[in-house]
């Protein structure tokens, strides 16, 4: 076991995957000598060379579109989109092409490609360096969406993503890159896609979260525990395919469900979780299915007072838990 | 001059002038003739209410067959577009594969009946599956070329599209990237002068798409799409250049669009009768036929023989496609991913429903208002 930061786990896993399989390449903006703007690929250019760690022009559609083509001709590209906010020029390639390739060719072609992108606010990134974009892509059948919250999961899920035969969007909360540390064992372990984890067992309220919010949910659970409220935290880890079984069995046990996400509340990813719980655990519910989510403004504002107002934090989650507990 | 017999390996002066054999020339002719005949059959079936939609390649076939010819089947790659019938036939697909796609039957090689007709592509022939948002395939072909270079496979990747599609941003991003990395890549723009109804003057600020090649530091070659051997020569040079590692080429073939954009389009709204009447002068099929006859490569007898074989092939393919099974709704949730995911919820109504042809047969909506 070694204590690693979130970004170290990601960087070292990419290096290991590239050593293990020469079909794995990295493509993105500044991923070469600079090692990426967050240093996620630091040192990989030196080890693997410019043929396998490819600096691209500022062309997100090209990064994804050529990764799709390369994936169809024997490679396993890891595409880096510098900020999730900049993924939108590639939306067509992801949604019309990568997501549909296997279905539309009746299993003739697949796209084994992993798209990594840092997302999320709370880092003074303002409107265009703070976005959460998971809902756009989790909506689309044919795309897998992964959001890890620990270095252990980041390494295990990234390995599973790179080795998966279908396109995976791997979103990393940028605030966690250096602030989150955790034990990462050596060796070639996998965390399977599509499996949630119960990170804090409890009996009275289920809180469902992912990414940075999975940490904040744990902090909130500790706060309300002192007030006698027992919270079970489910860290989804993979948003699609969704581990419905873990979600529903937890809610059926506790009878109450709070969904937490940083993205705008309206039609955010958590709305689907609420809908599934309402439809499939109705008989077990002892209160409304509720949400704590980002406000419905078009972006995270820059000024620190405004940014603090926008961001979901442990205190806001704890308040949501208390209200739900009162039912 | 005595006509050469197929399979004889003979080389007429005409064939020698482009470094091919007479078999190659007859092979190209057969692809062009088959593509035209399949295409005409599609329109008949559409107007008879048998198939809901047609998108056509008539007028493009000469350039398509010739430009695909120097690429190596099952080694090199082509990302085709929706008019690429002759391209696909030249690269290994059969008339039956085109017609089962028109009927969207389960056996359709390209998509198992999931895609609209015209979205040809299958892994067995290294033809990339195609979507409807235009020019997206550009980047796939560039990515295939990138993988070829990294893996040192010696493959060349080509994509084709209309001049309308050439205005998309993906084309710029792809040409730039392919040129930077000297990828074994060819962009073939089949310029028929129209993006559905919008004429080329309102699509391009320069007279030719190929003019843009200089902006990427790559060759931009213009060919007459009715000059089949001229198209072949340009493509051969581009393939050789790509294979040598000297980078991409943009080929612009000036072709004609003999039909409306699709079976849902009425082109007389935006093309004059005179313009339409004048098109036949640039039809690649009669022009290539005349050229082959003059060179003694094609006799009247061989022409009739090929025509009869093509007709028989297409008649059989039509019957086969007409009688083939529709896909079953129980398969409709398969191949979202490589494996089944229990988390994906099937619809409340399950997988039942009519397996018959009801629903599109006799549905005239597709052809409504479309008279070409």
HADDOCK unambig.tbl for C-alpha pairs under 7 A between the chains (distance, minus, plus):
assign (segid A and resid 51 and name CA) (segid B and resid 150 and name CA) 6.41 0.50 0.50
assign (segid A and resid 59 and name CA) (segid B and resid 173 and name CA) 6.41 0.50 0.50
assign (segid A and resid 61 and name CA) (segid B and resid 170 and name CA) 6.82 0.50 0.50
assign (segid A and resid 62 and name CA) (segid B and resid 139 and name CA) 6.19 0.50 0.50
assign (segid A and resid 62 and name CA) (segid B and resid 170 and name CA) 6.77 0.50 0.50
assign (segid A and resid 62 and name CA) (segid B and resid 173 and name CA) 5.82 0.50 0.50
assign (segid A and resid 62 and name CA) (segid B and resid 174 and name CA) 6.31 0.50 0.50
assign (segid A and resid 65 and name CA) (segid B and resid 139 and name CA) 4.79 0.50 0.50
assign (segid A and resid 65 and name CA) (segid B and resid 140 and name CA) 5.58 0.50 0.50
assign (segid A and resid 66 and name CA) (segid B and resid 139 and name CA) 4.95 0.50 0.50
assign (segid A and resid 66 and name CA) (segid B and resid 140 and name CA) 5.24 0.50 0.50
assign (segid A and resid 66 and name CA) (segid B and resid 142 and name CA) 5.86 0.50 0.50
assign (segid A and resid 66 and name CA) (segid B and resid 143 and name CA) 3.70 0.50 0.50
assign (segid A and resid 67 and name CA) (segid B and resid 143 and name CA) 5.88 0.50 0.50
assign (segid A and resid 68 and name CA) (segid B and resid 140 and name CA) 5.91 0.50 0.50
assign (segid A and resid 68 and name CA) (segid B and resid 143 and name CA) 6.69 0.50 0.50
assign (segid A and resid 69 and name CA) (segid B and resid 139 and name CA) 6.80 0.50 0.50
assign (segid A and resid 69 and name CA) (segid B and resid 140 and name CA) 3.79 0.50 0.50
assign (segid A and resid 69 and name CA) (segid B and resid 141 and name CA) 5.93 0.50 0.50
assign (segid A and resid 69 and name CA) (segid B and resid 142 and name CA) 6.79 0.50 0.50
assign (segid A and resid 69 and name CA) (segid B and resid 143 and name CA) 4.03 0.50 0.50
assign (segid A and resid 69 and name CA) (segid B and resid 144 and name CA) 4.63 0.50 0.50
assign (segid A and resid 70 and name CA) (segid B and resid 143 and name CA) 4.37 0.50 0.50
assign (segid A and resid 70 and name CA) (segid B and resid 144 and name CA) 4.69 0.50 0.50
assign (segid A and resid 70 and name CA) (segid B and resid 146 and name CA) 6.38 0.50 0.50
assign (segid A and resid 70 and name CA) (segid B and resid 147 and name CA) 4.93 0.50 0.50
assign (segid A and resid 72 and name CA) (segid B and resid 144 and name CA) 6.83 0.50 0.50
assign (segid A and resid 73 and name CA) (segid B and resid 144 and name CA) 5.41 0.50 0.50
assign (segid A and resid 73 and name CA) (segid B and resid 147 and name CA) 6.02 0.50 0.50
assign (segid A and resid 74 and name CA) (segid B and resid 147 and name CA) 6.95 0.50 0.50
assign (segid A and resid 75 and name CA) (segid B and resid 147 and name CA) 6.44 0.50 0.50
assign (segid A and resid 93 and name CA) (segid B and resid 136 and name CA) 6.86 0.50 0.50
assign (segid A and resid 102 and name CA) (segid B and resid 335 and name CA) 6.02 0.50 0.50
assign (segid A and resid 102 and name CA) (segid B and resid 336 and name CA) 6.42 0.50 0.50
assign (segid A and resid 102 and name CA) (segid B and resid 337 and name CA) 6.81 0.50 0.50
assign (segid A and resid 103 and name CA) (segid B and resid 335 and name CA) 5.08 0.50 0.50
assign (segid A and resid 103 and name CA) (segid B and resid 336 and name CA) 5.16 0.50 0.50
assign (segid A and resid 104 and name CA) (segid B and resid 111 and name CA) 5.47 0.50 0.50
assign (segid A and resid 104 and name CA) (segid B and resid 114 and name CA) 6.06 0.50 0.50
assign (segid A and resid 104 and name CA) (segid B and resid 115 and name CA) 6.36 0.50 0.50
assign (segid A and resid 105 and name CA) (segid B and resid 110 and name CA) 5.80 0.50 0.50
assign (segid A and resid 105 and name CA) (segid B and resid 111 and name CA) 4.31 0.50 0.50
assign (segid A and resid 105 and name CA) (segid B and resid 129 and name CA) 6.19 0.50 0.50
assign (segid A and resid 106 and name CA) (segid B and resid 111 and name CA) 5.03 0.50 0.50
assign (segid A and resid 106 and name CA) (segid B and resid 112 and name CA) 5.77 0.50 0.50
assign (segid A and resid 106 and name CA) (segid B and resid 335 and name CA) 6.38 0.50 0.50
assign (segid A and resid 107 and name CA) (segid B and resid 335 and name CA) 5.65 0.50 0.50
assign (segid A and resid 108 and name CA) (segid B and resid 122 and name CA) 6.36 0.50 0.50
assign (segid A and resid 108 and name CA) (segid B and resid 123 and name CA) 5.74 0.50 0.50
assign (segid A and resid 109 and name CA) (segid B and resid 123 and name CA) 6.58 0.50 0.50
assign (segid A and resid 141 and name CA) (segid B and resid 336 and name CA) 6.58 0.50 0.50
assign (segid A and resid 142 and name CA) (segid B and resid 336 and name CA) 5.12 0.50 0.50
assign (segid A and resid 142 and name CA) (segid B and resid 337 and name CA) 6.00 0.50 0.50
assign (segid A and resid 165 and name CA) (segid B and resid 338 and name CA) 6.55 0.50 0.50
assign (segid A and resid 166 and name CA) (segid B and resid 337 and name CA) 6.31 0.50 0.50
assign (segid A and resid 166 and name CA) (segid B and resid 338 and name CA) 6.84 0.50 0.50
assign (segid A and resid 241 and name CA) (segid B and resid 343 and name CA) 6.00 0.50 0.50
assign (segid A and resid 242 and name CA) (segid B and resid 343 and name CA) 5.87 0.50 0.50
assign (segid A and resid 243 and name CA) (segid B and resid 343 and name CA) 6.54 0.50 0.50
assign (segid A and resid 244 and name CA) (segid B and resid 343 and name CA) 6.37 0.50 0.50
